Each structure stands twice: as C-alpha cells, then as structure tokens.
Amino acid sequence: MELKLARLELTGKPKTIDVDKILESIKNNEQEIFYFDKSNSHKDIMEALKKFEKEGLNVYFREVRYGLDDDDYMYQAHIL
C-alpha cells in the first residue's frame, strides 16, 4: 500500500511512500513522525495505522490544520 506524503508547496505534487518502507524506517530509528497529504483517503490511512499497530508499534494520529480554510489540513502520524 502506498500513501502520499504532505506537499512541500501548495501547488506541488505529493510524493508517495510504501508502508513497508515506513516500517523499515521506524525499525532503524525507533520512532518517526510522518505528515501525509490530505488527498489520501481516510480509509487508507486507517488501514496503514492498523498495520503499524499489528507490528507492535504505538501510533499517535491527528489532523493538523495550518490555515483558516477547511481544505488547509494534513495528517500527522507519530509512530513509536
């Protein structure tokens, strides 16, 4: 499963990352914070978070608002 990382610029395209690469990164660093783009479906993000929890990891997930517009948000996942 692939997820889109948060955009670096408002007009830029989001980069994608595989969930297995995220797991590999966490095993190397013990913890990571990832920011995911709003164009990801909520269902896909929840499935990825369940996969992390099945691997025995703790996941803290929230929606981050960075502007006043309803579309100005991204998802944050702090994985330990």
N, C-alpha and C positions, 0 to 999 in steps of 0.2 A: 504494500500500500504506500502511496506517495502523498505527501502533504506539501502545501505551498507555504514557504516561509514569508514573513512580512516583507513588504516592499520597502526599499530604501528611499525611493522617491514616489510621490503621489502618481506620477504618470508612468512610472516604470512597471515592468512585468515582474511578478513574483518568481523566485527560484523554487524549484521543487527538491524535496529530500525524501529518501526512502525511510520508512520506520525502522528497518533493520540497521541503517547507518546511525540513526539516533540512538538505538540501543548500544551499538558498538562504542559510540562517543561517550555515553554515560558510563559504561564499564571501564573505560580508560580514565575518565576524570572524576568519577564518583557522583558528580552532580552537574546538571546543566540547566540553563534557562533558555527556552525557545520561544520565539514570537512567531505566530502563524497568521497568515493573511486572512482577511475577512471573506475572501472568495472560497475558502474551504467550507464544505458543508459541515454543519454541527454534528451530524451523524458520523462522518468520517473521523472527526477529531475525537469523539467519544469512543469509537472503536479502537483508535490508536491508544488512548489513555487506558482503556481496559487491558490492552495487550501489555502495556508497561506494568500495570498492577499485577497481572498474572506472572510476570517475570520477578515479582517480589520487590518492586520499586514503589516508593511513595511519590504521588503526583499531586501537586497543588496547581489548580487550574482556575483562571479567571478571565473575564473580558476586560480589556483595557480601553478606555475612551480617551482620545487625545485631542478632541475638538468638540465644538458645540453641535455639530451636525450629527444626525442619527447614524450616518454611514461612516463616521470617523471612529473606528474601533479596530482592534486586533485581538487575537487570543494569546494569552501568556500561559506557558506550562513550565513550572519549576519541578524538575524530576530529580529525585534523590535515590 
